[in-house]
Amino acid sequence: MNAVWEAALAWSRAGCGAVVARVVDSSSGRPRASGTALAVSESGQVVGSISGGCVDGDICARAHAVIHGGGPEELRYDGAEGDLSSPGLPCGGWLDVFIEPLDKSLRAVLAPLLAAIRRGYPVTLATVLSGAEHAVPRHTLIPAHAGDTIPAADASLDRVRALADTSTTRILDIPGTDTARDLRVFVQSFPAPPRMLVFGADDFAAALTRIGRFLGYRVTLCDARPAFATASRFPAAHEVVVRWPHEYLAATPVTESTVICVLTHDAKFDVPLLAAALRSEAGYIGAMGSRRTHADRVRRLREVGVTEAELGRLAAPTGLDLGADTPEETAVSIAAEIVAQRRNGSGARLRDLDMPIHRTGAAAESARCAALRFGT
């Protein structure tokens, strides 16, 4: 998604006309979340995707008119049957898409928005979809916990601050007053990226840092050996740290969104590191190694006081059973397990499940039960 904003900024600086289209609302079960974006330049360059199909084509067809004075518009693309002449969603459901030109209002927020995203700072973009006229700017950029960043004249947007502070993305309807119309605002949050901490500097770690960055994590590679932990060996990592792993972990923030991957399979590194990791808030803790290595690791962890409940949090050997062999295949296996845990997936083959592909809540739990039946 960041590529869309990067392209918009580049086109803005080059003086090129463009449009940016974003999903602002959708029916449940749609694969594209609110905030998913597509940008089209005046010369026909396309970055991003809304649907990967006819919706994207329709937006591209509308781009020229929007660029040349058509103004912003909100469109609904519906998967309902019966209207074969208009763009729709063959997989069902609906999408509300807001299309706007790369005008003065949007250009004004692009540079600070990208600056925050590049640094990994949380930030929120509030876009007035309707009701603004000239009372408030169409776009307002709000750093997390921004206090009084929004001018007093825009006090009608006070409710946006609460959503910004909780990294929420959704439409907010703000009732009007005697002197102001109702406002319909799309609040899009860009939270700080989750962290992936990879311990152990080898080819498997190099592959995992690449896929971790691809998945949107801010990736740190840590190893105590300076000859192995170098930036040139791990170009995909956002940072490379030469330090004893357990000392680095003790000094770095860890939250529920943090992923910890221990690839050293060396007891002098693994045991103190995992003992600390299993007592942290990390959402995923995985460790590489053979069955024999893992059995010895568990014995050593028990000896230093790690409880059975804490050991139950450890994904080891790390990854899903894909038959992986190469470092790249192993990285896919580990990443698949991380995504499955993060998104409540079952790890089962989709063809063996009779339920929606995109699901939450009870449907996700059903998928887990189905996976058990299929032995996955």
C-alpha positions as CSV (number, residue, x, y, z in Angstrom):
1,M,0.0,0.0,0.0
2,N,2.9,2.4,0.7
3,A,4.0,2.1,-2.9
4,V,0.8,4.0,-3.9
5,W,1.6,7.0,-1.7
6,E,5.3,6.9,-2.8
7,A,4.1,7.1,-6.4
8,A,1.7,9.9,-5.7
9,L,4.4,11.9,-4.0
10,A,6.8,11.3,-6.9
11,W,4.1,12.4,-9.4
12,S,3.3,15.4,-7.3
13,R,6.9,16.6,-7.3
14,A,7.2,16.0,-11.0
15,G,4.1,18.1,-11.6
16,C,2.2,15.2,-13.0
17,G,-1.6,14.9,-12.7
18,A,-2.9,11.8,-11.0
19,V,-5.8,10.2,-9.0
20,V,-5.7,8.2,-5.9
21,A,-8.6,5.7,-5.2
22,R,-9.1,4.1,-1.8
23,V,-11.5,1.5,-0.4
24,V,-13.4,3.3,2.3
25,D,-15.9,0.7,3.2
26,S,-16.9,-2.9,2.2
27,S,-19.1,-5.8,3.0
28,S,-17.8,-8.4,5.5
29,G,-15.6,-11.0,4.0
30,R,-14.2,-8.9,1.2
31,P,-10.4,-9.5,0.7
32,R,-9.4,-5.9,0.4
33,A,-9.5,-3.9,3.6
34,S,-10.4,-0.3,4.0
35,G,-7.5,1.9,3.0
36,T,-6.5,-0.4,0.1
37,A,-5.4,2.0,-2.7
38,L,-4.8,2.4,-6.4
39,A,-3.1,5.4,-8.0
40,V,-3.2,6.3,-11.7
41,S,-1.1,9.0,-13.4
42,E,-2.1,11.3,-16.2
43,S,0.2,9.3,-18.5
44,G,-1.5,6.0,-17.6
45,Q,0.9,4.6,-15.1
46,V,-0.9,2.4,-12.5
47,V,0.4,1.5,-9.0
48,G,-1.5,-0.6,-6.5
49,S,-4.9,-2.4,-6.9
50,I,-8.4,-2.2,-5.6
51,S,-9.8,-5.5,-6.9
52,G,-7.3,-6.9,-9.4
53,G,-10.1,-6.9,-12.0
54,C,-12.8,-4.8,-13.6
55,V,-13.0,-2.3,-10.7
56,D,-9.4,-1.3,-11.4
57,G,-10.2,-0.9,-15.0
58,D,-13.2,1.3,-14.3
59,I,-11.1,3.5,-12.0
60,C,-8.4,3.9,-14.7
61,A,-11.2,4.8,-17.2
62,R,-12.5,7.5,-14.9
63,A,-9.0,8.9,-14.0
64,H,-8.8,11.4,-16.9
65,A,-12.1,13.1,-16.1
66,V,-11.2,13.3,-12.4
67,I,-7.8,14.7,-13.1
68,H,-9.2,17.4,-15.4
69,G,-11.8,19.0,-13.1
70,G,-14.2,16.1,-12.3
71,G,-13.4,16.4,-8.6
72,P,-13.6,13.7,-6.0
73,E,-16.3,11.1,-6.1
74,E,-17.4,8.1,-4.1
75,L,-18.6,5.0,-6.0
76,R,-20.1,1.7,-4.9
77,Y,-19.1,-1.5,-6.8
78,D,-21.6,-4.2,-6.1
79,G,-21.3,-8.0,-6.7
80,A,-25.0,-8.4,-7.0
81,E,-26.1,-10.3,-10.0
82,G,-28.2,-8.9,-12.8
83,D,-26.2,-5.9,-14.1
84,L,-23.7,-7.3,-16.5
85,S,-23.1,-3.9,-18.2
86,S,-21.4,-2.3,-15.2
87,P,-18.2,-3.1,-13.2
88,G,-18.9,-5.5,-10.4
89,L,-17.4,-8.0,-8.0
90,P,-17.7,-11.6,-9.4
91,C,-16.8,-12.9,-5.9
92,G,-19.8,-11.1,-4.3
93,G,-20.1,-8.3,-1.8
94,W,-19.6,-4.6,-2.3
95,L,-16.9,-2.0,-2.1
96,D,-17.2,1.8,-1.6
97,V,-14.3,3.5,-3.3
98,F,-13.3,7.2,-3.0
99,I,-11.5,8.6,-6.0
100,E,-9.8,12.0,-5.8
101,P,-7.4,14.0,-7.9
102,L,-3.9,14.8,-6.8
103,D,-4.8,18.4,-6.1
104,K,-3.5,21.0,-3.7
105,S,-5.2,19.5,-0.6
106,L,-3.8,16.0,-1.2
107,R,-0.4,17.2,-2.2
108,A,-0.1,19.1,1.1
109,V,-0.2,16.0,3.2
110,L,1.9,13.6,1.0
111,A,5.4,14.5,2.2
112,P,4.7,14.5,5.9
113,L,2.6,11.3,5.6
114,L,5.4,9.5,3.8
115,A,8.0,10.9,6.2
116,A,6.1,9.3,9.1
117,I,5.6,6.0,7.3
118,R,9.2,5.7,6.3
119,R,10.3,6.3,9.9
120,G,7.8,3.8,11.2
121,Y,5.9,6.4,13.2
122,P,2.1,6.0,13.5
123,V,0.1,8.6,11.7
124,T,-3.6,9.0,10.6
125,L,-5.0,10.7,7.5
126,A,-8.5,12.1,7.9
127,T,-10.3,12.7,4.6
128,V,-13.7,14.4,4.4
129,L,-15.8,12.5,2.0
130,S,-18.8,14.8,2.1
131,G,-20.2,17.8,3.9
132,A,-17.0,19.8,4.0
133,E,-17.6,22.5,1.4
134,H,-15.1,25.2,2.6
135,A,-15.5,24.8,6.4
136,V,-12.6,22.3,6.9
137,P,-9.8,21.1,4.7
138,R,-10.4,17.9,2.8
139,H,-7.3,16.3,4.4
140,T,-5.9,16.5,7.9
141,L,-2.8,14.6,9.0
142,I,-2.8,13.6,12.6
143,P,0.3,12.1,14.3
144,A,-0.5,9.5,17.0
145,H,-1.4,11.1,20.3
146,A,-1.3,14.4,18.6
147,G,-3.0,16.5,21.3
148,D,-4.1,19.8,19.7
149,T,-2.6,19.1,16.2
150,I,-6.0,19.9,14.6
151,P,-6.7,23.7,14.6
152,A,-9.4,25.0,16.9
153,A,-11.4,26.0,13.8
154,D,-11.7,22.3,13.0
155,A,-13.1,21.3,16.4
156,S,-15.8,19.3,14.6
157,L,-13.1,16.7,13.9
158,D,-12.2,16.2,17.6
159,R,-13.7,12.6,17.4
160,V,-11.1,11.7,14.8
161,R,-8.4,12.0,17.5
162,A,-9.7,9.1,19.4
163,L,-9.6,6.9,16.3
164,A,-6.1,8.1,15.5
165,D,-4.9,7.2,19.0
166,T,-6.2,3.6,18.6
167,S,-4.9,3.2,15.0
168,T,-8.5,2.6,13.7
169,T,-9.4,2.8,10.0
170,R,-13.1,3.4,9.2
171,I,-15.7,6.0,8.2
172,L,-16.8,8.4,10.9
173,D,-20.1,10.3,10.6
174,I,-20.0,13.6,12.5
175,P,-23.4,15.3,13.1
176,G,-23.7,18.9,12.1
177,T,-24.6,21.9,14.1
178,D,-26.7,25.0,13.5
179,T,-23.7,26.5,11.6
180,A,-22.1,23.4,10.1
181,R,-23.3,20.5,7.9
182,D,-22.9,16.8,8.8
183,L,-19.5,15.5,7.9
184,R,-18.6,12.1,6.6
185,V,-14.9,11.4,7.2
186,F,-12.7,8.5,6.2
187,V,-10.2,8.0,9.0
188,Q,-7.2,6.0,7.7
189,S,-4.6,5.0,10.2
190,F,-1.1,4.0,9.4
191,P,0.1,2.3,12.5
192,A,3.8,1.7,13.3
193,P,4.7,-1.6,11.6
194,P,4.9,-4.7,13.8
195,R,8.4,-5.9,14.6
196,M,10.2,-9.1,13.6
197,L,13.3,-10.0,15.6
198,V,15.4,-12.6,13.9
199,F,18.2,-14.1,16.0
200,G,21.0,-16.0,14.2
201,A,23.0,-14.8,11.2
202,D,22.8,-17.5,8.5
203,D,21.2,-18.1,5.1
204,F,17.9,-19.1,6.7
205,A,17.9,-15.8,8.6
206,A,18.7,-13.9,5.4
207,A,15.7,-15.5,3.7
208,L,13.4,-14.8,6.6
209,T,14.4,-11.2,6.8
210,R,13.4,-10.8,3.2
211,I,10.0,-12.3,3.6
212,G,9.5,-10.5,6.9
213,R,10.0,-7.2,5.2
214,F,7.8,-8.2,2.4
215,L,5.0,-9.0,4.9
216,G,5.3,-5.5,6.4
217,Y,7.4,-6.1,9.5
218,R,10.2,-3.9,10.7
219,V,12.9,-6.5,10.8
220,T,15.9,-6.6,13.1
221,L,18.7,-9.2,12.7
222,C,20.7,-9.8,15.9
223,D,23.7,-12.0,16.4
224,A,26.6,-11.9,18.8
225,R,29.2,-12.6,16.1
226,P,30.4,-9.5,14.3
227,A,31.9,-11.4,11.4
228,F,28.4,-12.9,10.5
229,A,26.0,-10.0,11.5
230,T,26.8,-7.4,8.8
231,A,24.5,-5.1,6.9
232,S,25.9,-6.4,3.6
233,R,24.8,-10.0,4.4
234,F,21.3,-8.9,5.5
235,P,20.3,-6.0,3.2
236,A,16.5,-6.7,3.8
237,A,16.8,-6.1,7.5
238,H,16.0,-2.6,8.7
239,E,18.7,-2.9,11.3
240,V,21.5,-5.4,12.1
241,V,22.6,-5.6,15.7
242,V,25.8,-7.2,17.0
243,R,25.0,-8.1,20.6
244,W,24.2,-11.2,22.7
245,P,20.6,-12.0,21.8
246,H,19.2,-12.1,25.4
247,E,20.8,-8.7,26.2
248,Y,19.4,-7.1,23.1
249,L,15.9,-8.5,23.8
250,A,16.0,-7.1,27.3
251,A,16.8,-3.7,25.9
252,T,14.2,-3.5,23.1
253,P,10.4,-3.0,23.3
254,V,8.3,-6.1,22.8
255,T,4.5,-6.0,22.3
256,E,1.8,-8.5,21.3
257,S,2.5,-7.7,17.6
258,T,6.2,-8.6,17.9
259,V,7.4,-11.8,16.2
260,I,10.6,-13.5,17.6
261,C,12.4,-16.1,15.5
262,V,15.3,-17.9,17.0
263,L,17.4,-19.6,14.3
264,T,20.7,-20.1,16.2
265,H,20.0,-23.6,17.6
266,D,22.9,-23.2,19.9
267,A,22.1,-23.6,23.6
268,K,24.4,-20.8,24.8
269,F,22.4,-18.4,22.8
270,D,19.0,-20.1,22.7
271,V,18.4,-20.8,26.4
272,P,18.8,-17.3,27.9
273,L,17.1,-15.8,24.9
274,L,14.1,-18.1,24.9
275,A,13.7,-17.9,28.7
276,A,13.3,-14.1,28.3
277,A,11.2,-14.3,25.2
278,L,8.7,-16.7,26.7
279,R,8.1,-14.3,29.5
280,S,7.5,-11.4,27.2
281,E,4.4,-10.2,25.4
282,A,5.5,-11.4,22.0
283,G,2.7,-12.7,19.9
284,Y,4.8,-15.4,18.2
285,I,8.0,-17.1,19.4
286,G,9.5,-19.7,17.1
287,A,12.8,-21.6,17.3
288,M,14.5,-23.7,14.7
289,G,16.2,-27.0,15.3
290,S,15.8,-30.8,14.9
291,R,13.6,-32.8,17.2
292,R,16.7,-33.8,19.1
293,T,17.9,-30.2,19.4
294,H,14.5,-29.2,20.6
295,A,14.2,-31.9,23.2
296,D,17.6,-30.8,24.7
297,R,16.5,-27.2,24.5
298,V,13.3,-27.9,26.4
299,R,15.2,-29.8,29.1
300,R,17.6,-26.8,29.5
301,L,14.7,-24.3,29.6
302,R,13.0,-26.3,32.4
303,E,16.3,-26.3,34.4
304,V,16.4,-22.5,34.4
305,G,12.8,-22.3,35.6
306,V,10.7,-21.9,32.5
307,T,7.2,-23.2,33.2
308,E,5.1,-25.7,31.2
309,A,2.6,-22.9,30.4
310,E,5.5,-20.7,29.1
311,L,6.9,-23.6,27.1
312,G,3.4,-24.0,25.5
313,R,3.9,-20.7,23.8
314,L,6.9,-21.9,21.9
315,A,6.5,-22.8,18.2
316,A,9.3,-25.3,17.8
317,P,10.4,-26.7,15.5
318,T,9.2,-23.4,13.9
319,G,7.0,-23.4,10.8
320,L,4.4,-25.4,9.0
321,D,4.9,-28.8,7.4
322,L,5.5,-27.8,3.8
323,G,8.3,-30.2,3.1
324,A,10.6,-27.2,3.0
325,D,14.3,-27.8,2.3
326,T,16.1,-24.6,1.1
327,P,16.4,-21.4,3.2
328,E,13.8,-19.7,1.1
329,E,11.3,-22.6,1.4
330,T,12.0,-22.7,5.2
331,A,11.3,-19.0,5.4
332,V,8.0,-19.5,3.6
333,S,7.1,-22.3,6.1
334,I,7.9,-20.0,9.1
335,A,6.1,-17.0,7.6
336,A,3.0,-19.2,6.9
337,E,2.8,-20.2,10.5
338,I,3.2,-16.6,11.6
339,V,0.4,-15.5,9.3
340,A,-1.9,-18.3,10.3
341,Q,-1.5,-17.4,14.0
342,R,-1.9,-13.7,13.3
343,R,-5.0,-14.1,11.2
344,N,-6.6,-17.1,13.0
345,G,-6.0,-19.4,10.1
346,S,-6.0,-23.2,10.4
347,G,-3.1,-24.1,8.1
348,A,-5.4,-26.5,6.3
349,R,-5.7,-26.7,2.5
350,L,-8.4,-24.4,1.3
351,R,-9.9,-27.0,-1.0
352,D,-10.6,-29.2,2.1
353,L,-12.6,-26.5,3.9
354,D,-16.2,-25.7,3.2
355,M,-16.4,-22.1,4.5
356,P,-15.6,-18.6,3.4
357,I,-11.9,-18.0,2.4
358,H,-11.9,-14.6,4.2
359,R,-13.3,-15.0,7.6
360,T,-13.1,-13.8,11.2
361,G,-14.5,-14.9,14.6
362,A,-16.6,-18.1,14.6
363,A,-15.7,-18.9,11.0
364,A,-12.0,-18.9,11.9
365,E,-12.6,-21.2,14.8
366,S,-14.5,-23.5,12.6
367,A,-11.5,-23.6,10.3
368,R,-9.3,-24.6,13.1
369,C,-11.6,-27.5,14.0
370,A,-11.7,-28.6,10.4
371,A,-7.9,-28.6,10.3
372,L,-7.9,-31.0,13.2
373,R,-10.3,-33.3,11.4
374,F,-8.0,-33.3,8.3
375,G,-4.9,-33.9,10.4
376,T,-3.2,-30.6,9.6
